[in-house]
Amino acid sequence: MPKIIKNLDEKIYKSALNLFYKLGYDKVEMKAISKDVGIAVGTLYNYYPNKKTLYRKILTDSWNSTFEKVDKISNSNEIGKKKIKEVLVTIYKDVIDRRGLGREMFKGTSEQGVVFNKLRERVLYKVIDIINACEEISDEAKEFNERVSMTLIYNSFLLINEKSEEHEKNLEFIDFMVEKMLF
């Protein structure tokens, strides 16, 4: 008779999340996840057909949490400039908290798949919408809104990769970029 483990899906999810955080996508194997949870690999495959499916679920859930925060800021009574900065800082901090989970999303590789493209577009269009709604922004900046939004977002991710130990300075620079590019 097979043993029944309560909340097994949740245990698999938490284990995979922890291993992806620690080791990164490429170094995690389904065998390691099953061992960590204390189940057979076959049981794991009953829940998730492959590593990519599990990773995408974790990544999508993680970004959905970020989008909820961004929507809350977007719907707040904050004034435009402060709202834009707060959204970018929220995205930056959430990416830091993910410890690199989802970097593939911004590498532009062909293997990233539809999910990564959708998440990337969703991040971009959230920022574009907030900038469009800001009355303080110059017409010139609004004309180049998509490019400005891409620059702000991608430079934030670049800072995470290249200046990973300088978070306060990175946040100051995000503030500086918003000021110079939009106002």
Backbone as a ProteinNet text record, in pm:
[ID]
protein_1_A
[PRIMARY]
MPKIIKNLDEKIYKSALNLFYKLGYDKVEMKAISKDVGIAVGTLYNYYPNKKTLYRKILTDSWNSTFEKVDKISNSNEIGKKKIKEVLVTIYKDVIDRRGLGREMFKGTSEQGVVFNKLRERVLYKVIDIINACEEISDEAKEFNERVSMTLIYNSFLLINEKSEEHEKNLEFIDFMVEKMLF
[TERTIARY]
84.5	0	89.2	64.9	150.4	127.7	235.9	220.8	160.8	79.5	14.3	85.3	130.4	199.9	109.5	73.4	-12.7	61.4	-13.2	39.4	164.1	165.6	284.2	316.5	214.2	237.7	308.9	265	326.3	470.8	495.6	631.5	724.5	673.8	752.8	785.9	685.3	700.1	806.6	794.3	889.7	1031.6	1043.6	1175	1237.4	1158.2	1208.5	1247.2	1164.3	1194	1327	1345.1	1468.7	1589.9	1576.8	1688.6	1718.4	1614.6	1637.2	1706.1	1665.6	1731.4	1879.2	1906.4	2043.5	2133.8	2083.4	2169.5	2146.8	2031.6	1998.2	1931.9	1861.9	1783.4	1868.4	1981.2	2062.5	2117.5	2141	2204.1	2104.7	1976.2	1875.5	1822.9	1815.2	1758.9	1634.8	1542.6	1420.1	1454.4	1560.5	1605	1639.6	1704.7	1741.7	1617.5	1518.9	1394.5	1323.6	1312.8	1244.1	1316.6	1448.2	1526.7	1502.9	1502.2	1481.2	1343.5	1243.8	1107	1086.4	1167.9	1155.4	1054.6	1049.2	957.6	1034.8	973	1033.7	1024.3	1119.1	1119.4	990	942.4	817.6	699.3	696.5	589.8	597.6	717.5	736.7	683.3	712.2	664.8	512.5	446.8	300.2	245.7	324.6	282.9	330.7	452.1	511.8	580.3	539.5	593.8	741.9	792.5	934.3	977.5	1105.1	1162.4	1115.8	1108.4	1069.8	928.7	836.8	699.3	696.3	770.5	778.4	841.5	948.8	1018.1	926.8	855.8	764.5	654.9	603.8	500.2	555.4	672.6	735.3	761	815.5	846.2	719.3	617.2	491.1	426.7	423.6	367.8	444.6	575.2	660.1	631.3	624.3	596.4	453.9	358.8	221.9	216.4	296.8	306.7	360.5	461.9	516.7	411.2	337.9	235.7	124.7	91.4	-7.7	42.4	169.5	227.8	227.6	266	270.2	129.7	31.2	-107.5	-155.5	-117.1	-155.2	-94.8	30.6	95.7	28.2	3.5	-57.7	-195.1	-269.8	-404.7	-406	-289.3	-281.1	-297.1	-302.9	-318.3	-185	-77	55	58.5	142.4	159.4	254.7	244.4	314.9	460.3	541.6	685.7	714.6	652.5	675	624.7	512.7	453.5	547.9	604.2	696.6	818.2	874.8	992.2	959.1	844	804.3	785.1	727.3	708.1	842.7	934.2	1065.7	1143.8	1134.6	1202.5	1140.8	1009.7	941.9	987.8	991.4	1037.9	1182.5	1267.3	1408.5	1422.4	1354.2	1366.6	1312.4	1202.9	1148.7	1244.1	1308.8	1407.3	1524.3	1567.3	1673.6	1628.3	1505.2	1452.7	1445.5	1426.7	1420.2	1558.4	1661	1799.5	1833.2	1791.9	1828.5	1727.6	1626.2	1522.7	1456.2	1464.7	1399.9	1488.9	1618.2	1707.7	1698.4	1663	1648.9	1549.7	1456.1	1351.8	1409.5	1521.3	1578.3	1702.6	1732.7	1849	1814.9	1687.3	1646.6	1678.2	1695.7	1728	1602.8	1620.7	1506.7	1441.3	1513.4	1459.5	1372.5	1360.9	1285.2	1136.2	1083.7	944.8	844.5	721.9	610.7	590	603.9	580.8	675.2	803.3	900	868.6	832.5	797.9	677.8	577.6	457.9	489	569.9	607.5	687.4	780.8	863.4	776.6	684.9	594.6	506.2	460.5	373.8	447	572.2	652.6	663.7	699.6	718	589.8	478.2	354.1	298.7	330.4	292.5	362.5	491.9	568.2	520.8	499.5	450.4	318.2	225.7	94.9	107	193.8	211.3	271.9	367.4	427.7	324.2	244.9	141.1	40.1	13	-85.6	-30.1	98.4	162.8	157.3	87.8	71.7	198.9	286.8	408.3	513.3	500.5	604.5	598	714.2	722	664.8	614.9	561.2	669.3	792.1	903.8	927.9	923.9	943.8	829.6	707	592.6	602.4	659.7	677	766.7	865	959.8	932.5	809.8	774.2	819.3	793.7	831.4	981.9	1057.2	1203.8	1254.6	1195	1233.7	1202.4	1084.6	1045.8	1140.5	1172.6	1266.9	1401.8	1447.3	1577.3	1577	1471.8	1463.7	1462.3	1381.8	1370.1	1499.4	1548.5	1666.5	1791.5	1802.9	1916.8	1908.3	1787.3	1771.3	1821.8	1788.2	1835.9	1986.2	2036.8	2181	2253.7	2197.9	2257.4	2259.9	2153.9	2148.1	2260.4	2284.7	2389.3	2529.4	2548.9	2683.9	2726	2631.7	2661.2	2579.5	2585.9	2498.4	2519	2633.2	2660.5	2630.6	2584.2	2564.5	2417.5	2331.4	2187.4	2143.5	2193.9	2153.9	2195.1	2315.5	2363.7	2279.7	2243.7	2159.2	2023.1	1965.4	1836.1	1847.4	1957.2	1981.5	1990.1	2055.5	2070.9	1937.3	1852.7	1718.7	1643.1	1651.8	1590.4	1646.1	1776.7	1844.7	1796.5	1787.5	1742.5	1600.6	1513.2	1374.4	1371.3	1444.6	1448.3	1498.8	1608.2	1671.6	1597.4	1537.6	1474.2	1329.6	1264	1120.6	1080.1	1160.6	1115.7	1211.8
-118.3	0	124.7	216.7	335.3	427.7	492.8	585.1	716	776.6	902.2	1014.2	1110.6	1225.2	1346.7	1406.1	1524.3	1641.1	1718.2	1839.4	1811.2	1699.1	1661	1762.7	1812.4	1911.3	2034.2	2078.2	2193.8	2163.8	2043.6	2005	1998.7	1945.6	1941.4	2082.9	2167.9	2307.4	2379.1	2367.8	2435	2381.2	2251.4	2191	2240.3	2237.2	2282.2	2429.3	2510.6	2653.2	2673.4	2604.9	2614.9	2570.6	2460.1	2410	2502.2	2554.7	2648.8	2775.2	2821.7	2938.6	2911.2	2795.2	2761.7	2731.7	2650.9	2594.9	2652.8	2711.8	2757.9	2647.5	2687.1	2593.1	2479.7	2512.2	2412.3	2302.8	2333.6	2236.1	2152.7	2183.3	2107.4	1994.3	1876.5	1760.8	1714.3	1654.8	1603.7	1501.6	1427.1	1327.7	1395.1	1511.1	1583.6	1634.4	1680.2	1727.8	1611.7	1499	1383.4	1334.6	1335	1292.7	1387	1517	1617.3	1602.9	1568.9	1553.7	1416.5	1319.3	1184.5	1099.4	1119.5	1041.8	983	888.8	831	931.3	924.1	1014.1	998	875.2	849.8	923.1	931	1004.9	1153	1205.6	1346.1	1372	1280.2	1296.2	1285.8	1226.3	1226.6	1367.4	1449.6	1586.5	1685.4	1667.3	1756.3	1670.6	1681.3	1594	1616.3	1736.5	1764.6	1885.1	1906	2014.7	2150.9	2166.6	2295.3	2335.9	2241.2	2269.7	2317.1	2250.2	2288.4	2426.2	2449.9	2578.8	2691.3	2667.3	2769.9	2803.7	2701.7	2727.5	2814.8	2781.7	2860	3002.3	3015.9	3147.7	3230	3168.9	3239.4	3282.9	3195	3230.3	3346.3	3340.8	3445	3580.4	3581	3707	3754.5	3662.1	3704	3780.1	3738.2	3809.9	3951.6	3963.4	4095.5	4181.3	4122.5	4199	4246.7	4168.7	4212.7	4337.1	4337.5	4454.5	4575.2	4552.1	4660.7	4716.2	4629.7	4674.8	4757.1	4714.8	4789.5	4930.3	4939.9	5070.9	5151	5086.8	5152.2	5209.6	5139.7	5183.7	5275.5	5303.7	5389.7	5536.6	5621.2	5765.2	5837.4	5761.7	5823.4	5908	6010.5	6095.1	6023.7	6055	5987.1	5953.1	6053.2	6030.5	5929.6	5949.6	5859.9	5719.1	5711.9	5583.1	5505.5	5573.2	5508.4	5454	5536.6	5493.7	5375.4	5382.9	5275.9	5143.3	5149.4	5028.3	4968.4	5050.8	5000.9	4943.5	5007.9	4958.1	4825.2	4814.1	4689.1	4575.2	4600.5	4498.4	4460.5	4560.9	4537.6	4450.5	4489.3	4416.6	4274.4	4257.3	4122.1	4032.9	4088.8	4010.6	3972.8	4065.4	4036	3922.4	3932.1	3829.2	3692.2	3690.1	3562.4	3500.2	3574.7	3526.2	3469.1	3540.9	3499.7	3411.3	3367.8	3285	3363.7	3311.7	3376.7	3466.3	3466.4	3548.2	3511.2	3385.6	3340.2	3427.3	3483.9	3565.9	3685.2	3735.2	3855.4	3828.2	3702	3668.4	3668.5	3655	3655.4	3527.6	3417.2	3291.3	3229.6	3151.8	3090.5	2982.6	2928.9	2820.8	2870.7	3000.3	3052	3024.1	3010.7	2970.9	3081.9	3045.7	3139.6	3201.9	3124.4	3175.9	3290.9	3274.2	3379.8	3504.7	3487.4	3601.9	3676.8	3603.5	3666.7	3742.7	3683.8	3752.5	3878.4	3867.8	3982.6	4095.1	4060.6	4161.1	4222.8	4140.1	4190.4	4291.5	4264.3	4359.7	4490.2	4479.8	4598.5	4680.3	4616.6	4691.6	4748.8	4689.2	4749.7	4884.7	4887.4	5011.8	5113.5	5070	5159.8	5224.3	5145.2	5197.9	5301.5	5276.5	5370.7	5501.1	5491	5611.8	5688.6	5619.5	5686.1	5760.1	5706.8	5767.8	5887.3	5907.7	6015	6146.4	6243.8	6373.5	6457.7	6431.6	6512	6486.5	6376.8	6335.7	6418.5	6451.8	6532.1	6455.5	6531.2	6469.1	6390.2	6442.3	6374.3	6236.5	6231.7	6103.5	6007.7	6059.5	5972.8	5918.5	5998.5	5953.4	5829.7	5825.6	5713.7	5621	5619.7	5547.5	5401.7	5330.3	5188.8	5172.6	5254.3	5245.9	5287.9	5391.8	5437.4	5327.9	5268.8	5161.9	5043.5	5004.9	4893.9	4927.1	5048	5090	5086.4	5139.5	5140.5	4998.5	4912.5	4775	4696.9	4698.4	4617	4667.9	4798	4849.8	4807.9	4799.5	4751.7	4608.5	4524	4385.4	4377.6	4463.4	4468.6	4505.5	4600.3	4638.5	4520.4	4442.7	4326.3	4229.2	4210.6	4117.3	4172.7	4297.9	4355	4424.8	4474.9	4547.8	4488	4357.4	4284.1	4316.6	4367.1	4396.9	4542.1	4619.8	4763.4	4801.9	4737.5	4757.8	4902	4964	5102.7	5196.1	5177.4	5258.4	5229.3	5104.2	5067.8	5136	5138.9	5205	5355	5414.2	5556.3	5579.1	5486.7	5501.1	5485	5395.3	5381.2	5512.8	5572.4	5703.2	5807.7	5808.1	5901.2	5881.1	5754.8	5726.5	5776.9	5753.7	5800	5951.6	6019.6	6166.7	6218.1	6163.4	6213.8	6174.4	6057.4	6009.3	6055.1	6083	6111	6252.6	6320.7	6451.7	6563.3
0	0	0	-93.6	-100	19.4	61.7	173.6	122.3	205	169.2	244.3	170	228.9	213	326	321.8	256.8	180.5	116	32.6	-35.4	-112.2	-221.6	-289.7	-395.1	-338.3	-221.7	-155.9	-114.7	-65.9	-25.9	-147.2	-257.1	-381.2	-425.6	-425.2	-467.9	-383.8	-251.8	-162	-179.4	-194.3	-214.8	-344.8	-451.4	-581.5	-575.8	-513.8	-500.9	-429.8	-318.7	-241.7	-324	-394.4	-475.6	-594.1	-658.6	-768.8	-717.8	-599.2	-539.2	-513.6	-452.1	-413.5	-532.4	-624.7	-729	-868.5	-891.4	-1025.6	-1105.7	-1208.8	-1289.5	-1345.6	-1405.4	-1475.4	-1384.6	-1258.1	-1168.7	-1087.3	-1100.2	-1025.8	-1113.4	-1054.6	-1124.4	-1048.8	-1121.2	-1059.6	-950.2	-971	-873	-739.5	-746.2	-624.1	-551	-626.9	-565.8	-496.4	-565.9	-506.8	-381.1	-384.6	-268.1	-150.6	-179.7	-75.5	-10.1	-89.5	-38.6	26.2	-14.7	40	-35.3	-166.3	-250.1	-367.8	-434.7	-554.4	-669.7	-759.8	-875.9	-955.6	-967.9	-1041	-980.2	-848.2	-779.7	-814.9	-818.5	-855.9	-996.4	-1087.4	-1225.7	-1236.5	-1138.5	-1136.5	-1112.6	-1043.9	-1013.9	-1120.4	-1166.5	-1266.9	-1372.1	-1498.8	-1602.9	-1632.4	-1596.6	-1618.9	-1535.3	-1531.1	-1451.2	-1501.4	-1631.7	-1689.6	-1646.9	-1642.9	-1600.7	-1455.8	-1370.4	-1229.4	-1214.8	-1286.6	-1281.7	-1329.6	-1437.9	-1490.8	-1391.1	-1321.8	-1221.4	-1109.6	-1061.6	-955.1	-1002.5	-1121	-1175.3	-1196.7	-1253.2	-1277.5	-1146.2	-1047.9	-916.8	-854.7	-865	-809.3	-874.3	-1006.8	-1077.6	-1054.4	-1038.6	-1008.7	-876.8	-781.2	-654.5	-677.1	-761.9	-794.8	-863.8	-958	-1029.6	-936.5	-835.7	-736.7	-663.5	-626.4	-560.4	-653.6	-779.6	-878.2	-901.4	-911	-929.9	-811	-691.9	-571.8	-576.1	-615.4	-628	-738.3	-850.3	-965.5	-931.8	-848.9	-811.7	-690	-635.6	-517.2	-556.9	-457	-480.4	-495.3	-503.9	-520.3	-647.1	-645.9	-764.1	-859.8	-988.2	-1095.8	-1072.5	-1043.1	-1029.3	-919	-805.2	-692.1	-724.7	-796.3	-833.2	-925.1	-1023.5	-1117.7	-1043.3	-957.5	-881.2	-790.5	-725.8	-634	-708.1	-827.1	-907.3	-945.9	-994.4	-1036	-918.1	-803.4	-683.4	-638.7	-646.9	-611.2	-701.2	-830.8	-925.4	-894.5	-874.2	-843.2	-717.6	-610.6	-483.6	-493.6	-567.5	-583.6	-662.6	-761.7	-837.9	-747	-663.2	-566.2	-473.6	-424.3	-333.6	-400.1	-531.9	-604.7	-621.7	-589.3	-597.6	-735.1	-838.1	-973.8	-1042.7	-969.5	-1030.2	-1142.8	-1262.8	-1376.2	-1459.2	-1432.3	-1514.8	-1662	-1688.1	-1826.5	-1902.1	-1827.2	-1887	-1961.7	-1917.6	-1976.3	-2059.6	-2082.1	-2164.6	-2312.7	-2344.7	-2484.3	-2558.5	-2486.9	-2553.3	-2613	-2716.4	-2783.2	-2698	-2602.8	-2520.5	-2405.7	-2389.1	-2275.2	-2285.2	-2406.5	-2424.4	-2406.2	-2430.4	-2428.7	-2291.4	-2185.2	-2050.4	-2019.6	-2050.5	-2023.6	-2104.9	-2230.5	-2314.5	-2258.5	-2214.1	-2158.5	-2030.2	-1944.5	-1820.7	-1850.9	-1942.2	-1978.8	-2035.7	-2123.8	-2181.1	-2073.3	-1982.3	-1875.8	-1787.7	-1754.1	-1677.3	-1754.8	-1881	-1964.5	-1973.4	-2000.7	-2019.8	-1890.7	-1778.5	-1650.2	-1634.5	-1664.5	-1651.9	-1756.4	-1878.5	-1984.4	-1943	-1890.6	-1850.1	-1739.3	-1644.1	-1533.6	-1584.8	-1674.8	-1732.6	-1813.9	-1893.1	-1972.7	-1886.2	-1768.4	-1679.4	-1602	-1607.8	-1531.4	-1608.7	-1552.7	-1619.4	-1616.5	-1522.5	-1506.3	-1614.3	-1685.2	-1779.7	-1906.5	-1957.2	-2079.4	-2198.7	-2296.8	-2418.8	-2491.1	-2489.1	-2555	-2491.8	-2359.4	-2290.5	-2321.9	-2329.3	-2361.7	-2503.5	-2593.6	-2732.1	-2737.3	-2649.6	-2644.6	-2525.6	-2479	-2357.3	-2357.8	-2465.1	-2467.5	-2453.6	-2524.4	-2516.5	-2378.5	-2324	-2190.7	-2088	-2098.2	-2004.9	-2015.5	-2139	-2158.6	-2096.1	-2117.9	-2064.6	-1912.2	-1851	-1705.1	-1648.6	-1708	-1658.2	-1680.8	-1803.3	-1834.1	-1763.6	-1745.8	-1670.2	-1523.6	-1471.2	-1333.5	-1320.2	-1418.4	-1415.1	-1437.9	-1520.3	-1543.4	-1414.2	-1340.3	-1212.2	-1114.9	-1114.8	-1026.1	-1060.8	-1189.1	-1232.3	-1213.5	-1248	-1251.7	-1122.2	-1047.6	-923.2	-808.7	-797.4	-705.9	-558	-522.2	-381.1	-344.7	-440.3	-417.7	-431.2	-353.8	-369.3	-344.3	-240.6	-212.4	-325.8	-375.2	-487.8	-612.6	-633.7	-747.7	-738.8	-618.8	-600.6	-625.7	-582.4	-611.9	-761.9	-831.7	-976	-1048.5	-1002.1	-1060.7	-1046	-928.3	-903.9	-1000.3	-1016.5	-1107.5	-1251.5	-1295.1	-1432.4	-1455.5	-1359.4	-1373.5	-1387	-1301.2	-1305.5	-1439.8	-1486.4	-1609	-1736	-1735.7	-1858.4	-1873.8	-1763.4	-1772.2	-1734	-1655.4	-1605.2	-1640.1
[MASK]
+++++++++++++++++++++++++++++++++++++++++++++++++++++++++++++++++++++++++++++++++++++++++++++++++++++++++++++++++++++++++++++++++++++++++++++++++++++++++++++++++++++++++++++++++++++++

